[in-house]
């Protein structure tokens, strides 16, 4: 296959627009040739950015698939509940896939998709595990692979969700209700589980135990006198609330990024009529706001993973303990301690050229797209199934963690 590879975007939300923007930034590598979304404004935003004719804009993924567009890759970036069916349909039509995580809402569905990928054999299915393609996380992988700290014995890992992100995405937003979407540990932390598998050279997880709760975002903590919507809430209550929708969406700009229309007027209308204007103590959410997961991998390596909503900053912090050294990471820098020489190295990802890509997730969004292009233009199709299988393992861990949490921490073993 020759570049530019041709993409059809199925789902023009934030993730779909991000992947599409890669084609605008690197037209010699990729080109968007179609878009489908049930939101006409979202579809038209992509169509306008990529000069698509009206015949290449569809209102639903089924309409797009029905015409069998002339493209190489279907980018499936719709809500979690709408991943499996289009993935199966597109594989049957012979397309390669960029599939936003999670790949499906249920483990049985993941197994169904895995069977289809194995059946097709030479179709590339890349799941959106963007952290693998950042300079920072790749450096951790490379240090471990080179034996910089000897053999890994254990890992401590903190996923800092951030208090505003938690309120936006996992209380008011798309992932607040697990029946409509997916468990938070899958949606947010399959990235992290993918990292552990990658860092440990593909070892299988052999045991999972987890605890987690919805401690704050529920009716029991609703202040007396608070209204169902923040814009109607008495100022004496609303001004003291760190999760006030007025504060998050009207008084600042950064949390407007997922929306097509980011104007003040659109934000105010959304807060009056849409889900993001609701009181965080009066939503239909059941997603946890904190969860701990303990993992055991082949060879006796243990991992303690913590997902925490109530942090000021986002990002991840990691400590990796080896037989000959230790790696401590804060999401930007790594400190490597060597036991034998009693020396310490400091590495800063901002000084690495790869971060100049300028995309989200520390450059991982465009890094993933770069790898997609490379695999389809230079890669060996015989390696494609293994790429999907690695992502499948992260989902298996996440589903086991959720099952353990529901069973009050019972140990879940590998199937």
Secondary structure as a PSIPRED ss2 file (coil, helix, strand):
# PSIPRED VFORMAT (PSIPRED V4.0)

   1 X C   1.000  0.000  0.000
   2 X C   1.000  0.000  0.000
   3 X C   1.000  0.000  0.000
   4 X C   1.000  0.000  0.000
   5 X E   0.000  0.000  1.000
   6 X E   0.000  0.000  1.000
   7 X E   0.000  0.000  1.000
   8 X E   0.000  0.000  1.000
   9 X E   0.000  0.000  1.000
  10 X E   0.000  0.000  1.000
  11 X C   1.000  0.000  0.000
  12 X C   1.000  0.000  0.000
  13 X C   1.000  0.000  0.000
  14 X H   0.000  1.000  0.000
  15 X H   0.000  1.000  0.000
  16 X H   0.000  1.000  0.000
  17 X H   0.000  1.000  0.000
  18 X H   0.000  1.000  0.000
  19 X H   0.000  1.000  0.000
  20 X H   0.000  1.000  0.000
  21 X H   0.000  1.000  0.000
  22 X H   0.000  1.000  0.000
  23 X H   0.000  1.000  0.000
  24 X H   0.000  1.000  0.000
  25 X H   0.000  1.000  0.000
  26 X C   1.000  0.000  0.000
  27 X C   1.000  0.000  0.000
  28 X C   1.000  0.000  0.000
  29 X C   1.000  0.000  0.000
  30 X E   0.000  0.000  1.000
  31 X E   0.000  0.000  1.000
  32 X E   0.000  0.000  1.000
  33 X E   0.000  0.000  1.000
  34 X E   0.000  0.000  1.000
  35 X E   0.000  0.000  1.000
  36 X E   0.000  0.000  1.000
  37 X C   1.000  0.000  0.000
  38 X C   1.000  0.000  0.000
  39 X C   1.000  0.000  0.000
  40 X H   0.000  1.000  0.000
  41 X H   0.000  1.000  0.000
  42 X H   0.000  1.000  0.000
  43 X H   0.000  1.000  0.000
  44 X H   0.000  1.000  0.000
  45 X H   0.000  1.000  0.000
  46 X H   0.000  1.000  0.000
  47 X H   0.000  1.000  0.000
  48 X H   0.000  1.000  0.000
  49 X H   0.000  1.000  0.000
  50 X C   1.000  0.000  0.000
  51 X C   1.000  0.000  0.000
  52 X C   1.000  0.000  0.000
  53 X C   1.000  0.000  0.000
  54 X H   0.000  1.000  0.000
  55 X H   0.000  1.000  0.000
  56 X H   0.000  1.000  0.000
  57 X E   0.000  0.000  1.000
  58 X E   0.000  0.000  1.000
  59 X C   1.000  0.000  0.000
  60 X C   1.000  0.000  0.000
  61 X H   0.000  1.000  0.000
  62 X H   0.000  1.000  0.000
  63 X H   0.000  1.000  0.000
  64 X H   0.000  1.000  0.000
  65 X H   0.000  1.000  0.000
  66 X H   0.000  1.000  0.000
  67 X C   1.000  0.000  0.000
  68 X C   1.000  0.000  0.000
  69 X C   1.000  0.000  0.000
  70 X C   1.000  0.000  0.000
  71 X C   1.000  0.000  0.000
  72 X C   1.000  0.000  0.000
  73 X E   0.000  0.000  1.000
  74 X E   0.000  0.000  1.000
  75 X E   0.000  0.000  1.000
  76 X E   0.000  0.000  1.000
  77 X C   1.000  0.000  0.000
  78 X C   1.000  0.000  0.000
  79 X C   1.000  0.000  0.000
  80 X H   0.000  1.000  0.000
  81 X H   0.000  1.000  0.000
  82 X H   0.000  1.000  0.000
  83 X C   1.000  0.000  0.000
  84 X H   0.000  1.000  0.000
  85 X H   0.000  1.000  0.000
  86 X H   0.000  1.000  0.000
  87 X H   0.000  1.000  0.000
  88 X H   0.000  1.000  0.000
  89 X H   0.000  1.000  0.000
  90 X H   0.000  1.000  0.000
  91 X H   0.000  1.000  0.000
  92 X H   0.000  1.000  0.000
  93 X C   1.000  0.000  0.000
  94 X C   1.000  0.000  0.000
  95 X C   1.000  0.000  0.000
  96 X E   0.000  0.000  1.000
  97 X E   0.000  0.000  1.000
  98 X E   0.000  0.000  1.000
  99 X E   0.000  0.000  1.000
 100 X C   1.000  0.000  0.000
 101 X C   1.000  0.000  0.000
 102 X C   1.000  0.000  0.000
 103 X C   1.000  0.000  0.000
 104 X C   1.000  0.000  0.000
 105 X C   1.000  0.000  0.000
 106 X C   1.000  0.000  0.000
 107 X H   0.000  1.000  0.000
 108 X H   0.000  1.000  0.000
 109 X H   0.000  1.000  0.000
 110 X H   0.000  1.000  0.000
 111 X H   0.000  1.000  0.000
 112 X H   0.000  1.000  0.000
 113 X H   0.000  1.000  0.000
 114 X H   0.000  1.000  0.000
 115 X H   0.000  1.000  0.000
 116 X H   0.000  1.000  0.000
 117 X H   0.000  1.000  0.000
 118 X H   0.000  1.000  0.000
 119 X H   0.000  1.000  0.000
 120 X H   0.000  1.000  0.000
 121 X C   1.000  0.000  0.000
 122 X C   1.000  0.000  0.000
 123 X C   1.000  0.000  0.000
 124 X C   1.000  0.000  0.000
 125 X E   0.000  0.000  1.000
 126 X E   0.000  0.000  1.000
 127 X E   0.000  0.000  1.000
 128 X C   1.000  0.000  0.000
 129 X C   1.000  0.000  0.000
 130 X H   0.000  1.000  0.000
 131 X H   0.000  1.000  0.000
 132 X H   0.000  1.000  0.000
 133 X H   0.000  1.000  0.000
 134 X C   1.000  0.000  0.000
 135 X H   0.000  1.000  0.000
 136 X H   0.000  1.000  0.000
 137 X H   0.000  1.000  0.000
 138 X H   0.000  1.000  0.000
 139 X H   0.000  1.000  0.000
 140 X H   0.000  1.000  0.000
 141 X H   0.000  1.000  0.000
 142 X H   0.000  1.000  0.000
 143 X H   0.000  1.000  0.000
 144 X H   0.000  1.000  0.000
 145 X H   0.000  1.000  0.000
 146 X C   1.000  0.000  0.000
 147 X C   1.000  0.000  0.000
 148 X C   1.000  0.000  0.000
 149 X C   1.000  0.000  0.000
 150 X C   1.000  0.000  0.000
 151 X C   1.000  0.000  0.000
 152 X E   0.000  0.000  1.000
 153 X E   0.000  0.000  1.000
 154 X E   0.000  0.000  1.000
 155 X E   0.000  0.000  1.000
 156 X E   0.000  0.000  1.000
 157 X E   0.000  0.000  1.000
 158 X E   0.000  0.000  1.000
 159 X E   0.000  0.000  1.000
 160 X E   0.000  0.000  1.000
 161 X C   1.000  0.000  0.000
 162 X C   1.000  0.000  0.000
 163 X H   0.000  1.000  0.000
 164 X H   0.000  1.000  0.000
 165 X H   0.000  1.000  0.000
 166 X H   0.000  1.000  0.000
 167 X H   0.000  1.000  0.000
 168 X H   0.000  1.000  0.000
 169 X H   0.000  1.000  0.000
 170 X H   0.000  1.000  0.000
 171 X H   0.000  1.000  0.000
 172 X H   0.000  1.000  0.000
 173 X C   1.000  0.000  0.000
 174 X C   1.000  0.000  0.000
 175 X C   1.000  0.000  0.000
 176 X C   1.000  0.000  0.000
 177 X C   1.000  0.000  0.000
 178 X C   1.000  0.000  0.000
 179 X C   1.000  0.000  0.000
 180 X C   1.000  0.000  0.000
 181 X C   1.000  0.000  0.000
 182 X C   1.000  0.000  0.000
 183 X C   1.000  0.000  0.000
 184 X H   0.000  1.000  0.000
 185 X H   0.000  1.000  0.000
 186 X H   0.000  1.000  0.000
 187 X H   0.000  1.000  0.000
 188 X H   0.000  1.000  0.000
 189 X H   0.000  1.000  0.000
 190 X H   0.000  1.000  0.000
 191 X H   0.000  1.000  0.000
 192 X H   0.000  1.000  0.000
 193 X H   0.000  1.000  0.000
 194 X H   0.000  1.000  0.000
 195 X H   0.000  1.000  0.000
 196 X H   0.000  1.000  0.000
 197 X H   0.000  1.000  0.000
 198 X H   0.000  1.000  0.000
 199 X H   0.000  1.000  0.000
 200 X C   1.000  0.000  0.000
 201 X C   1.000  0.000  0.000
 202 X C   1.000  0.000  0.000
 203 X C   1.000  0.000  0.000
 204 X C   1.000  0.000  0.000
 205 X E   0.000  0.000  1.000
 206 X E   0.000  0.000  1.000
 207 X E   0.000  0.000  1.000
 208 X E   0.000  0.000  1.000
 209 X E   0.000  0.000  1.000
 210 X E   0.000  0.000  1.000
 211 X E   0.000  0.000  1.000
 212 X E   0.000  0.000  1.000
 213 X E   0.000  0.000  1.000
 214 X C   1.000  0.000  0.000
 215 X C   1.000  0.000  0.000
 216 X C   1.000  0.000  0.000
 217 X C   1.000  0.000  0.000
 218 X C   1.000  0.000  0.000
 219 X H   0.000  1.000  0.000
 220 X H   0.000  1.000  0.000
 221 X H   0.000  1.000  0.000
 222 X C   1.000  0.000  0.000
 223 X C   1.000  0.000  0.000
 224 X C   1.000  0.000  0.000
 225 X C   1.000  0.000  0.000
 226 X C   1.000  0.000  0.000
 227 X C   1.000  0.000  0.000
 228 X C   1.000  0.000  0.000
 229 X E   0.000  0.000  1.000
 230 X H   0.000  1.000  0.000
 231 X H   0.000  1.000  0.000
 232 X H   0.000  1.000  0.000
 233 X C   1.000  0.000  0.000
 234 X C   1.000  0.000  0.000
 235 X H   0.000  1.000  0.000
 236 X H   0.000  1.000  0.000
 237 X H   0.000  1.000  0.000
 238 X H   0.000  1.000  0.000
 239 X C   1.000  0.000  0.000
 240 X C   1.000  0.000  0.000
 241 X C   1.000  0.000  0.000
 242 X C   1.000  0.000  0.000
 243 X C   1.000  0.000  0.000
 244 X C   1.000  0.000  0.000
 245 X H   0.000  1.000  0.000
 246 X H   0.000  1.000  0.000
 247 X H   0.000  1.000  0.000
 248 X H   0.000  1.000  0.000
 249 X H   0.000  1.000  0.000
 250 X H   0.000  1.000  0.000
 251 X C   1.000  0.000  0.000
 252 X C   1.000  0.000  0.000
 253 X C   1.000  0.000  0.000
 254 X H   0.000  1.000  0.000
 255 X H   0.000  1.000  0.000
 256 X H   0.000  1.000  0.000
 257 X C   1.000  0.000  0.000
 258 X C   1.000  0.000  0.000
 259 X C   1.000  0.000  0.000
 260 X C   1.000  0.000  0.000
 261 X C   1.000  0.000  0.000
 262 X C   1.000  0.000  0.000
 263 X C   1.000  0.000  0.000
 264 X H   0.000  1.000  0.000
 265 X H   0.000  1.000  0.000
 266 X H   0.000  1.000  0.000
 267 X H   0.000  1.000  0.000
 268 X H   0.000  1.000  0.000
 269 X H   0.000  1.000  0.000
 270 X H   0.000  1.000  0.000
 271 X H   0.000  1.000  0.000
 272 X H   0.000  1.000  0.000
 273 X H   0.000  1.000  0.000
 274 X C   1.000  0.000  0.000
 275 X H   0.000  1.000  0.000
 276 X H   0.000  1.000  0.000
 277 X H   0.000  1.000  0.000
 278 X E   0.000  0.000  1.000
 279 X C   1.000  0.000  0.000
 280 X C   1.000  0.000  0.000
 281 X C   1.000  0.000  0.000
 282 X C   1.000  0.000  0.000
 283 X C   1.000  0.000  0.000
 284 X C   1.000  0.000  0.000
 285 X C   1.000  0.000  0.000
 286 X C   1.000  0.000  0.000
 287 X C   1.000  0.000  0.000
 288 X C   1.000  0.000  0.000
 289 X C   1.000  0.000  0.000
 290 X E   0.000  0.000  1.000
 291 X E   0.000  0.000  1.000
 292 X E   0.000  0.000  1.000
 293 X E   0.000  0.000  1.000
 294 X E   0.000  0.000  1.000
 295 X E   0.000  0.000  1.000
 296 X E   0.000  0.000  1.000
 297 X E   0.000  0.000  1.000
 298 X H   0.000  1.000  0.000
 299 X H   0.000  1.000  0.000
 300 X H   0.000  1.000  0.000
 301 X C   1.000  0.000  0.000
 302 X E   0.000  0.000  1.000
 303 X E   0.000  0.000  1.000
 304 X E   0.000  0.000  1.000
 305 X E   0.000  0.000  1.000
 306 X E   0.000  0.000  1.000
 307 X E   0.000  0.000  1.000
 308 X E   0.000  0.000  1.000
 309 X C   1.000  0.000  0.000
 310 X C   1.000  0.000  0.000
 311 X C   1.000  0.000  0.000
 312 X C   1.000  0.000  0.000
 313 X C   1.000  0.000  0.000
 314 X C   1.000  0.000  0.000
 315 X E   0.000  0.000  1.000
 316 X E   0.000  0.000  1.000
 317 X E   0.000  0.000  1.000
 318 X E   0.000  0.000  1.000
 319 X E   0.000  0.000  1.000
 320 X E   0.000  0.000  1.000
 321 X E   0.000  0.000  1.000
 322 X E   0.000  0.000  1.000
 323 X C   1.000  0.000  0.000
 324 X C   1.000  0.000  0.000
 325 X E   0.000  0.000  1.000
 326 X E   0.000  0.000  1.000
 327 X E   0.000  0.000  1.000
 328 X E   0.000  0.000  1.000
 329 X E   0.000  0.000  1.000
 330 X C   1.000  0.000  0.000
 331 X C   1.000  0.000  0.000
 332 X C   1.000  0.000  0.000
 333 X E   0.000  0.000  1.000
 334 X E   0.000  0.000  1.000
 335 X E   0.000  0.000  1.000
 336 X E   0.000  0.000  1.000
 337 X E   0.000  0.000  1.000
 338 X E   0.000  0.000  1.000
 339 X C   1.000  0.000  0.000
 340 X C   1.000  0.000  0.000
 341 X C   1.000  0.000  0.000
 342 X C   1.000  0.000  0.000
 343 X E   0.000  0.000  1.000
 344 X E   0.000  0.000  1.000
 345 X E   0.000  0.000  1.000
 346 X E   0.000  0.000  1.000
 347 X E   0.000  0.000  1.000
 348 X E   0.000  0.000  1.000
 349 X H   0.000  1.000  0.000
 350 X H   0.000  1.000  0.000
 351 X H   0.000  1.000  0.000
 352 X C   1.000  0.000  0.000
 353 X H   0.000  1.000  0.000
 354 X H   0.000  1.000  0.000
 355 X H   0.000  1.000  0.000
 356 X H   0.000  1.000  0.000
 357 X H   0.000  1.000  0.000
 358 X C   1.000  0.000  0.000
 359 X C   1.000  0.000  0.000
 360 X C   1.000  0.000  0.000
 361 X H   0.000  1.000  0.000
 362 X H   0.000  1.000  0.000
 363 X H   0.000  1.000  0.000
 364 X H   0.000  1.000  0.000
 365 X H   0.000  1.000  0.000
 366 X H   0.000  1.000  0.000
 367 X H   0.000  1.000  0.000
 368 X H   0.000  1.000  0.000
 369 X H   0.000  1.000  0.000
 370 X H   0.000  1.000  0.000
 371 X H   0.000  1.000  0.000
 372 X H   0.000  1.000  0.000
 373 X H   0.000  1.000  0.000
 374 X H   0.000  1.000  0.000
 375 X H   0.000  1.000  0.000
 376 X H   0.000  1.000  0.000
 377 X H   0.000  1.000  0.000
 378 X H   0.000  1.000  0.000
 379 X C   1.000  0.000  0.000
 380 X C   1.000  0.000  0.000
 381 X H   0.000  1.000  0.000
 382 X H   0.000  1.000  0.000
 383 X H   0.000  1.000  0.000
 384 X H   0.000  1.000  0.000
 385 X H   0.000  1.000  0.000
 386 X H   0.000  1.000  0.000
 387 X H   0.000  1.000  0.000
 388 X H   0.000  1.000  0.000
 389 X H   0.000  1.000  0.000
 390 X H   0.000  1.000  0.000
 391 X H   0.000  1.000  0.000
 392 X H   0.000  1.000  0.000
 393 X H   0.000  1.000  0.000
 394 X H   0.000  1.000  0.000
 395 X H   0.000  1.000  0.000
 396 X H   0.000  1.000  0.000
 397 X H   0.000  1.000  0.000
 398 X H   0.000  1.000  0.000
 399 X H   0.000  1.000  0.000
 400 X H   0.000  1.000  0.000
 401 X H   0.000  1.000  0.000
 402 X H   0.000  1.000  0.000
 403 X H   0.000  1.000  0.000
 404 X H   0.000  1.000  0.000
 405 X H   0.000  1.000  0.000
 406 X H   0.000  1.000  0.000
 407 X C   1.000  0.000  0.000
 408 X C   1.000  0.000  0.000
 409 X C   1.000  0.000  0.000
 410 X C   1.000  0.000  0.000
 411 X C   1.000  0.000  0.000
 412 X E   0.000  0.000  1.000
 413 X E   0.000  0.000  1.000
 414 X C   1.000  0.000  0.000
 415 X C   1.000  0.000  0.000
